[in-house]
Amino acid sequence: MSFMPTFADAEALAEHQLRGLQWTVRHAYNNSPFYGARLEQAGVRPEDITSLDDLAKLPFTTADDLRATYPFALLSVDPHEIVRVHASTGTTGKRKVLPYTAKDINDWANMFARCYEMAGLTAEDRVQIMVGYGVWTAGVGFQLGCERFGALAIPAGPGNLDMQCDFLVDFQTTTLCCTSSMALLIAEEVRRRGLKDKIAVNKVICGSERTSDAMRQTIGRELGAEIFDIPGMTELYGPGTGLECSAHQGIHYWADYYILEMVDPVSLEPVEPGELGEMVVTTLCKQAAPLIRYRTRDLTRLILGDCPCGSPLPRHDRILGRSDDMIIFRAVNIYPGQIDAILSQAEGVASEYQIILSREGDGKDYMLIKIERAENGSPGDDAAVAAAIAGAVKSQLMVSPQVEVVDYAGLPRTERKSQRVFDRRFDD
Ligand code: ZN
């Protein structure tokens, strides 16, 4: 049994998307007081949606709208049709709580089963699910998808390294599902205990946090496994709405379940195809809490062209940052993640850095990037290293920073995520 879509070509997919968009707008307009009022206010009626271009007429939905319709965000069905709720792990304000109908749960299981299929699993595979179970979408999502797909699910949950290692050996687990930091912990534990020859792991499906290439390489090497990024957010069912394929050139997303737009987070206009933008999603068949142009705040870019794996499903890049983190510098929109990406490619430097923005007496804004020299680097190379980084930032982001290379371990480190951007332009 295959969970892959059956549309024949891009035209058939577009036709499917238009029918889904029309259904969603009509459903939301008729059944949700929130959406009904919002669409009226925007002057859009369901019958106005006659082509995919009409998407641009629809108003955006935001996280604030979810909170305003708490506890059953964006509810568009009779409450008795809800069979489950999930909540996000959000820390500020009220949690996002999303309702699901039986059909929503069923659709999500099929989407998630597709992830396992895309990663190349079969019914022979044994899947150790090391993510949180509870009101969050992670554990139950991985579980549901695995059972729908037909592989063996081991609902191990996170933590408890002793038990995880026992399971790896005893069950001969082939696939791990976890965060990348958990995968790194497991990889280190497997090495420490000398278990590599006793385990059968060959794939890791990694979700919910940014993973550096270096970290992926370490996990892959230590476990002898192929790594697949899985995207997902509670608002859009949960994890499992796309997957990196075996060509490892981006994440295929399930365009038969939702439309993905990329917009400039300031102007809200579409960005050029392939340019960095904020992901905006519109669901095509979600009943309990449909999303209409929901601003995810996640930044990435579409990857254009055909994937070598042959899948007709479109692709986006890994999540490169949050639009809330955007810096406007000399009229250029910059995301710290873009600078992070450039620095991670640079030679002769370590991974710690700071970006300091200041406004000088001439009224102009200046950017100073401080980065640590590589542990075995030579101070004699600093000038060349700094010039190379400044050149790369200039050519990719159209801004000219000053770059200062400091001693290895010369920048502060904290257990928590370090603050890397210091905007001093508006200090007195
Ligand atoms: Zn592919």
Residues whose N, C-alpha, C, O or C-beta is under 5 A from the ligand:
A	BS01	ZN	C245 A247 C307 C309 S311
